[in-house]
Amino acid sequence: MKIGVIGSGSWGTAQVKILTDNGHRVSWAVRSERIREQLVKRRHNPHYLHSVHFDTNLLDIRTHAKEVIENTDLIIIAVPSAYMKDVLEGMDRKTLNSKYIVSTVKGMIPEQNLLLNEYLENQFSFSLSNYVTIMGPCHAEEVAAEKLSYLTVSSIHPELADKVSLLYANSYINTIVNKDIYGVQYAAIMKNIYALGAGIAHGLEYGDNFQSVFMANCAHEMAGFLHLVAKKKGGMVEPSDFMASAYLGDLLVTGYSLFSRNRTFGNMIGKGYSVKSAQLEMNMVAEGYPASRAISEVSKEIGAQLPIAEKIYEILWENHCPEKGFKEIENVLI
């Protein structure tokens, strides 16, 4: 099976590291000719995860995603959701439908508020049978350092999930398989919003005691949302499922880790940065910012009550004062 990776950010780079460490040849679509040249000459990405050096004999590096998609069988997409339309623009429907697509995207398609599988179905009639997700608490920086991490591979066909999980499993990556495509994707989106909120709280100088209560309440709110999604779209139905690493585990690491870009972004907001200033200051996309608006709209559509996520949305999108917003959040915590 020919493997392609789309994306040369930190998570795309980590994906390629895992796969090439496991001896797989990878066709890799990177953002620019300069990145391609650096990878060929110096064997590392000039912008992300500088410590990772690649065996270039295992890499076919391109600067056009379309070329990689057309010439591979299994396409791993690791770009922010905001750029997804650009990546897939001009793709032939018949070509795309002959592939397997693996999503590592932890965001929603802007304006349409769609998961990647929903966007693919709408635009290309892409079958859910050929769609896989890889989610879980797995910071790219720790993958680079080969610290043990867990990835959850989801597909409606367990045998397909098993095949993909075998591509990833090694001494520093443990893999888990489930069928909850909708649940793991929504959990990955929601945890970014709550991590952003945790960052705001830190910037406002709330302490660890408050942070623990805040995160516990976020976990409860997220679980309720995921159960409602499961009833409407299918997926997680047992309360115990939420305790797994792709749900609660990812929420915790994103809310607490210093590697979390969403927490960092929120910390800036709490310290008084405007959204625009925080975006300019960061070198990476914080998916929680656009996700907060998307989830606000989705929650209204499905009748979900999300007082914490909604307040974070108001702070980010409606110029609601962070101090006042968190005073209001204090009143809903239990």
N, C-alpha and C positions, 0 to 999 in steps of 0.2 A: 504494500500500500504506500503510495507516494504522499508525503506529508507536507503541507504548506502552513506557514505562520504569517498572519497579517498583523503588523504592528511592531514598532521598534522602541516603544517606551519601556519603562522598567518591567512591567508584567510580560510584555511580548518578549523582551530579552531573557527574562527568567524562564519562559516557556521553552525557548530555543536551547537554553542551557540544559534543562532537564532532559529534553529529547536527545540532544547530541551526546550528553553524558551517558545516555542509555544506548548509544551506538546507532541512532537513527539518522538517516540523511534527511535534511530539511531544506525546502525551498522557502526563502525568507524575504518577504516584501518589507523594505525599510522606507523611511520617509524621504530620504534625499540621496543624491549621488555622493555627497560628502560622507555620510554615514557608511554607505557601501564601501567607499575607498578606505576608510579607517578600519573597517572590519577586515577587509582583504589584507591591508598592510600591517596593521597592528593587532589584529585578532580580538579587538574588543570594541564595544559600543562607546563612542566618544561622549555621549550624553548621560547614559544610565549604567549603573552596575559596573563601574570601571574595573573592579577586581575580577570580573568574569572574562576569561580568555577562551576562545573557541578553537576547535579543530576545524579549520576552514575547508579541509577535504570533505567534510560532511555538510557543507553549506553551498547552496546555490542562491546567491544574494541578488535580488532584483529591486527596482525602484517603482515598479508598477504592480499593484495588487491584482489587476486583471490577468496578467501573465502567470502569476502564481496560482490563481484560482483555476485557470484553464488547464494548467499542466500538472495538477495534483488531484488526489482522490479524496483526501481528508483535509479540510481547511480549518485551521484554528484561528479564530478571530480574537485579537487582543488589542483593540483600539477603543478609545472612549466612545460612548454611545452618540455623542454629538457629531462625530465624523462618519457614522455608519453609512449614511446616504451617499456620501462622497466615495467611500470605498466600493460600494456596490453599484454605483451609477454606470449605466451602459452595459451591465452584465446580461448575457443572453439567458433567458429563462430555461431553455432546454439544457444548456451547459450547467447551470447552477443545480438543476434538479437531478443531475447525474452524480452529484457529490454528497459527501457527508460533511456537515458543518458543526464545528465544535465551538461553542460560545464561552468565552471567559469574561464577557462584558457584564459589568455590575451597574448598569444604568438603563434608562428607557429612551427610545427614539424620541427626540424632542418634538414638541407640538402635537404629535399623534399619540403620545403616552402609550406606546406599544413596547412589549418585550421583543427581543430580536426575532424569536420564532414567529410571533404574530406579524411582524413587519415582513418577514420573508414569505409567509403564507399570503399576505395581502398583495404584495408587489410581484411575487414570482411563483405563486402557487406551490411553494416549497412544502414538502411533506414533513410533518412532525416525526415520522418514522426515521428520517435521516438526520435528526437534530440531536445534539448532545450538549450538555452544559458541564463546565468544570468550575466549581465554587468551593468556598471554604476559607478558614482562617489561615492565610498563606501570604505573608508579605514578601515581595520580591527580594528585599534586602536580606531576609533570612534564608531564602532559597540560594542566593548568591553565596552566603556563608555556609551553606549546606547544613543548616540547623533543621532538625526533624520537623516536618510539616505534614499536614493532612489535607488531602483534596477529595472532594466528593464529586463523583462522576455520575451524571443523571441522564437517563434515556428511558423512553417508554418500552424499549426492548432491552432487557437485562444483558443479553448476549452482546449487544453493541457496546453497552457501557463497560462490560468486562474487557472487550478488546481494547477500548480506549484506555482503560485504567492500566492495562498491562504495558502500554507505551510509556506511562509515567512512573510506575512504581520502581523505586530503587532504595538505596540505603538511607536517603534523607527525605524521601517522599513516600508516605503511606496513602493508599487509596481506599476509598469507601464507595460503594455503588448503591444508588437508589433510583426510584422511578419518578421522583417528585420534581419534574421540570419546572412547573410554575412556582412551587413553594420555594425552591432554592434560589430562583432568580429574584423573586420578590423579597426574600430575606436579605439577599445581597444588596438590593436597592435600599431597603428600609434601614439596614444597619449603618449605611453611610450618612443618612439623615440624622440618626441618633448620635453617631460619632461626632458629627458637626456640632450638635447640641452640647455634647460633653466638652468639646473644645471651647464653645462659648462660655460654658459654666466655669471652666478653668481660667479663661481670660478675665472673667468677672470676679475671680479669686474666691470661688466656692472651694471648700475643702474636700478631702477624701470621703468624709462621712456623707456629705450631700451627694457626691458623685456616685457612691454605691447605691444610694436610694434612687437616684435618677436613673441609673442603668437598670436596676431591678424593675422599675416601672416601665422603662422603654421595652424591656424584654416581655413584660406582660402585654403591653399595647401591641407589640409586633406579633405576638402569638395569636391574639384575637383577630388581627387583620389576616394572618395567614390561614387561619381556620375558615374565615369567611371566603377568602379566595378559593380554598379547597372545595367548598360547597358549590361555588359558581363555575370553577374551571377544572376542578379535579386536582388531586395531589394529597398532601399531608392531611390525615384525618385523625391520627392518634395523638393525644396531648404529649405523650412521651417522645414523639418524634422531634418535637421542638428542642429537646435537650441535646440533640446531636450537634456535631461540630459545624456543619454548614449553616446552622441557624443560630443558636445561642453562642457557640464558640466564635463564629465570625463577628457577631455583635460585640462580644467582650474584647477581642483583640483590637478591633477597629476603634472602639471607644477609649481604650486605655493606652495603646501602643504609641510610642514616639515616632514610629515609622508611618503612622496613619496620616495621610494627606488631608483627609476630611477633618480630623481632630485639629490638625495644624491650622487649617483654614478657619475653623470655628474659633480657635484661640485668638486669631487675629481680629475677628469680628467682636469678640468679647473685650478685647483691649482697645477697641475704638476705631479700627480700620473700617472703611467702607467696603462693600462687596467688590467694587471695581479695584480698589487699592490692593485688597487681598489677592485678587486674581492676578494682578500684575506682579505682585511680590513672589508668587509661587511659580515654580517651573513645571508643575504637573497639574492635571485636571482633578478637581475635587468633585466627584460625581454626585455628592450629596446636595450640592447647590441646585442644579437643574432637577434632580430627583424630588426635591421637596415640593416643587410646584406640580410635577407630574403626579405624585402620590396624593397631593391635596385634591386634585381633580378626580383621580381614580377613586379615592375614598368616598367622595360624594356620589359617584356613579353606583357604587356597590353598597352604599349605606353604612360605611365603617365609621366608627367614632375614634378619632385620633387626636386627642387634645394636645399631646406633647409635640407630635410631628407637625400639627397645624400651627402651633405657636412658633416653631422653628421656621416654618414657611413664612409666617407673617414678619418675623424679624429680617429674613433674607430678602423678601420680595415686596413687602409693603411698608418698609422703613419703620417697623415697630421697634421701639427702644429695647435693646437687649436686656437692660436692667429691669425695666418694667415687665418685659415678656417672661423673664425667669421668676419674678415675684408672682406672676400669675401661674406659672408652672408649679411653683411651690405648693399652691393651694389644691392641686389635683393629685399630688403624690401621696402614696399610702405606705 
